[in-house]
């Protein structure tokens, strides 16, 4: 990434959660993956339409979810973490081909690595403008718009508020490792996300810093310093990553990693959430949410299930 950035050569990058198997594709070469982000897109050939889309979910069993949740809560009560992003895999069955899901999905960031996984993410990680300003948009807090006074309920919820402020502070600290003049530009603004089942409200904030005009030659170093993303780990980050590994009991792989495009002047990237992985047992959808000491296990389990969707409508 440093070399391509220094040469101002456009490229696509796909960085797994623990940076163990990063994928880098110069856009001047033949690219084996399909994507739509950062003003670039490479679409697969149209798949055969199957009529009404079917999407059946077999969520992780409640007792399996609760087992890891209890481990997370033990660490929170001991003061080892303030916020843990706890996730679990669920199985899904669909009559949509991967190419059809990719083409039908409405999301600002999409990626399909054939034979491996699909991403249709609503969450920007960082954008870097040509002048060197870096912007991050952590997303924390979700509610079904059909709930009465949904926006007010979401914004006034003390658990969601504390979780969001914790992530904003963490991302601000992370950006301070690579940028100057880091500040919060917008705090807790609400956006809508449509799915095939419902419309959700999600809360985000914008944090900005200044990298300087020489940022392109150190893009790899910048992302190495920022990852894993704070919004999908927790605080303090290093200890929380250990707690996640203990509680989840599975490998995230590329889920909650970061993907993006550098066009030679500016960069746009996203957190790889809303993620379907192809396994020998079929499709697995990985989802979860932030856990604090005030969290309720049934409510958090419901949030995990609500986040299992494809934005096809």
C-alpha positions in Angstrom: 0.0 0.0 0.0 2.9 2.4 0.7 4.5 1.7 -2.6 1.3 2.0 -4.7 0.4 5.1 -2.8 3.8 6.7 -3.3 3.4 6.0 -7.1 -0.1 7.3 -7.0 -1.3 4.1 -8.6 -5.0 3.3 -8.0 -5.7 0.1 -6.1 -8.3 -1.9 -4.2 -7.5 -3.3 -0.7 -9.2 -5.9 1.4 -7.8 -6.1 4.9 -8.9 -8.9 7.2 -9.7 -8.3 10.9 -6.3 -9.3 12.3 -4.2 -8.4 9.2 -3.2 -11.9 8.5 -4.2 -12.2 4.9 -4.5 -8.8 3.3 -5.5 -8.6 -0.4 -4.2 -5.8 -2.6 -5.3 -5.4 -6.2 -3.8 -2.6 -8.5 -6.7 -1.4 -10.6 -4.5 -1.4 -13.7 -4.4 -5.3 -13.5 -7.2 -7.8 -14.1 -9.1 -8.0 -10.8 -10.5 -11.3 -9.6 -13.1 -9.8 -7.3 -16.2 -7.6 -7.8 -16.8 -4.3 -6.0 -18.5 -1.0 -5.9 -17.0 1.7 -3.8 -15.0 4.9 -3.9 -16.4 5.8 -7.3 -15.2 2.6 -8.9 -17.1 -0.5 -9.7 -16.6 -3.9 -11.3 -19.8 -5.8 -11.7 -20.3 -9.5 -12.3 -22.4 -10.7 -15.3 -26.1 -10.7 -14.5 -27.3 -13.8 -12.7 -30.5 -15.6 -13.6 -33.4 -14.0 -11.7 -35.3 -16.4 -9.4 -38.5 -14.4 -8.8 -39.3 -13.4 -5.2 -36.1 -13.4 -3.1 -36.1 -15.9 -0.3 -33.8 -15.3 2.7 -34.2 -17.7 5.6 -32.2 -17.3 8.8 -31.2 -19.9 11.4 -29.8 -17.6 14.1 -27.1 -18.8 16.5 -29.0 -20.6 19.3 -29.7 -18.4 22.3 -27.8 -20.5 24.8 -24.7 -20.5 22.6 -25.0 -16.7 22.3 -25.6 -16.3 26.0 -22.5 -18.4 26.9 -20.2 -15.9 25.2 -22.2 -13.0 26.5 -21.6 -14.1 30.1 -17.8 -14.2 29.5 -18.0 -10.7 28.1 -20.0 -9.4 31.1 -17.5 -11.0 33.5 -14.7 -9.0 32.0 -16.8 -5.8 31.9 -17.6 -6.2 35.6 -13.9 -6.8 36.4 -13.1 -3.5 34.6 -11.0 -5.2 31.9 -13.0 -3.4 29.2 -15.7 -0.7 28.9 -17.2 -1.9 25.7 -16.9 -5.2 23.8 -18.2 -5.7 20.3 -19.5 -9.3 20.6 -20.5 -11.2 17.4 -21.6 -14.7 16.4 -22.2 -16.6 13.2 -25.7 -17.6 12.0 -26.7 -19.8 9.1 -28.7 -18.5 6.2 -30.5 -20.1 3.2 -31.3 -18.1 0.1 -32.4 -18.8 -3.5 -30.3 -15.8 -4.7 -27.0 -16.4 -6.4 -24.1 -14.5 -5.1 -23.9 -12.4 -8.2 -27.6 -11.6 -7.9 -27.2 -10.6 -4.3 -24.3 -8.3 -5.3 -26.2 -6.7 -8.1 -29.5 -6.3 -6.3 -28.0 -5.0 -3.0 -28.3 -1.3 -2.3 -25.3 -0.3 -0.2 -22.6 2.4 -0.5 -19.9 -0.3 -0.2 -20.1 -3.7 -1.9 -17.6 -6.5 -2.4 -17.8 -10.1 -3.7 -14.9 -12.4 -3.5 -16.2 -15.4 -5.4 -16.2 -18.6 -3.4 -15.4 -16.8 -0.2 -17.6 -13.9 1.0 -20.0 -11.1 0.2 -20.1 -7.7 1.9 -22.8 -4.9 1.5 -21.6 -2.4 4.2 -23.3 0.8 5.2 -20.4 1.9 7.4 -17.6 4.1 6.2 -14.3 3.5 8.0 -12.2 6.4 6.8 -12.1 8.8 3.9 -8.9 10.6 3.0 -9.2 13.7 0.8 -6.7 14.8 -1.7 -5.4 17.6 0.6 -4.7 15.1 3.4 -7.7 15.4 5.7 -8.9 12.1 7.2 -12.5 11.5 8.2 -13.9 8.6 10.2 -17.6 7.8 10.7 -18.2 5.3 13.6 -21.7 3.8 13.6 -23.2 2.7 16.9 -26.8 2.4 17.7 -29.6 0.7 15.7 -33.4 0.6 15.9 -36.4 -0.5 13.8 -38.0 2.6 12.4 -41.4 1.0 13.0 -41.0 1.4 16.8 -43.0 4.4 18.0 -40.8 7.5 18.3 -37.9 5.3 17.2 -35.4 8.1 16.7 -36.1 9.7 20.1 -36.0 6.2 21.8 -32.6 5.5 20.2 -31.0 8.9 21.0 -32.3 8.9 24.6 -31.3 5.3 25.4 -28.5 5.6 28.1 -26.8 2.3 27.1 -26.7 3.3 23.4 -25.5 6.8 24.2 -22.7 5.5 26.4 -21.7 3.0 23.8 -21.6 5.6 21.1 -19.5 8.1 23.1 -17.0 5.4 24.0 -16.5 4.5 20.3 -16.2 8.2 19.3 -13.5 8.7 22.0 -11.7 5.5 20.9 -11.7 6.5 17.2 -10.6 10.0 18.1 -7.6 8.4 20.0 -6.8 6.1 17.1 -6.8 9.0 14.5 -4.5 10.9 16.8 -1.9 8.2 16.2 -1.6 9.1 12.5 -3.1 12.7 12.2 -3.0 16.2 13.7 -5.8 18.5 14.8 -8.2 15.6 15.5 -11.7 16.8 16.4 -15.4 15.7 16.3 -17.1 17.4 13.4 -20.6 15.9 13.8 -21.9 14.0 16.9 -24.7 11.3 16.8 -26.5 12.0 13.5 -29.2 9.5 12.4 -29.5 7.8 9.0 -31.9 5.3 7.5 -30.9 1.9 6.1 -33.4 -0.1 4.1 -33.4 -3.9 4.1 -35.6 -6.6 2.5 -37.5 -6.9 5.8 -37.6 -3.5 7.4 -36.1 0.0 7.6 -33.5 0.7 10.3 -32.3 3.9 11.9 -28.5 4.0 12.7 -26.5 6.6 14.6 -23.1 7.8 13.4 -20.6 10.5 14.2 -17.9 12.2 12.1 -14.3 12.7 13.4 -11.7 14.6 11.4 -7.9 15.0 11.4 -5.1 16.2 9.2 -2.5 13.8 7.7 -0.6 16.3 5.5 0.0 16.2 1.8 2.4 13.2 2.0 -0.1 10.7 3.2 -0.2 8.6 0.1 3.3 7.2 0.6 2.4 5.9 4.0 -1.1 4.5 3.5 -0.1 1.0 4.6 1.4 2.4 7.8 -1.7 4.5 8.5 -4.1 1.5 8.2 -1.8 -0.8 10.2 -1.9 1.8 13.0 -5.7 2.1 12.9 -6.7 -1.6 12.7 -8.6 -3.5 13.9 -11.3 -0.9 13.7 -12.5 0.5 17.0 -16.2 0.3 16.2 -16.0 -3.5 15.9 -13.7 -4.2 18.8 -14.1 -1.9 21.8 -12.1 -0.1 24.5 -9.4 -0.4 25.5 -8.7 -2.0 22.2 -5.8 -4.4 22.9 -7.4 -6.0 25.9 -10.8 -6.1 24.3 -9.5 -8.0 21.3 -8.3 -10.7 23.7 -11.8 -10.8 25.3 -13.4 -11.1 21.9 -11.3 -14.1 21.0 -12.1 -15.8 24.3 -15.9 -15.1 24.1 -16.7 -15.6 20.4 -15.0 -19.0 19.9 -14.7 -18.6 16.1 -12.5 -16.8 13.7 -13.8 -13.6 12.2 -11.5 -13.8 9.2 -12.4 -10.9 6.9 -15.5 -10.0 8.8 -15.1 -6.6 10.6 -11.9 -6.0 8.5 -11.7 -3.0 6.2 -12.0 -2.7 2.4 -11.4 0.4 0.2 -10.2 2.0 -2.9 -7.3 4.5 -3.4 -7.9 6.4 -6.7 -4.4 8.0 -6.9 -5.6 11.1 -5.1 -8.1 10.2 -2.4 -9.2 7.1 -0.5 -12.5 5.7 0.6 -13.0 2.7 2.8 -15.6 0.7 4.8 -15.8 -1.6 7.7 -16.7 -5.1 6.5 -20.0 -5.6 8.3 -23.3 -7.0 6.8 -21.2 -10.0 5.8 -22.0 -13.4 4.3 -19.3 -16.1 4.1 -19.5 -19.2 2.0 -18.5 -22.3 4.0 -18.7 -26.1 3.3 -21.9 -26.0 5.5 -23.5 -23.2 3.4 -23.8 -19.5 3.9 -22.9 -18.0 7.3 -23.9 -14.5 8.2 -21.8 -12.9 10.9 -23.3 -10.2 13.1 -23.3 -8.7 16.6 -23.2 -5.5 18.6 -21.6 -3.5 21.4 -21.9 -4.9 24.9 -21.6 -2.7 28.0 -22.1 -3.4 31.7 -25.7 -2.1 31.2 -26.5 -4.6 28.4 -29.4 -7.0 28.5 -28.7 -10.4 27.0 -32.1 -10.8 25.3 -32.0 -7.3 23.8 -28.5 -7.8 22.5 -29.5 -11.2 21.1 -32.4 -9.6 19.3 -30.1 -6.9 17.9 -27.8 -9.6 16.5 -30.7 -11.1 14.7 -32.0 -7.8 13.3 -28.6 -7.1 11.7 -28.9 -10.3 9.6 -30.2 -9.0 6.3 -29.4 -8.2 2.7 -30.4 -4.7 1.4 -32.4 -6.1 -1.5 -35.7 -4.3 -2.2 
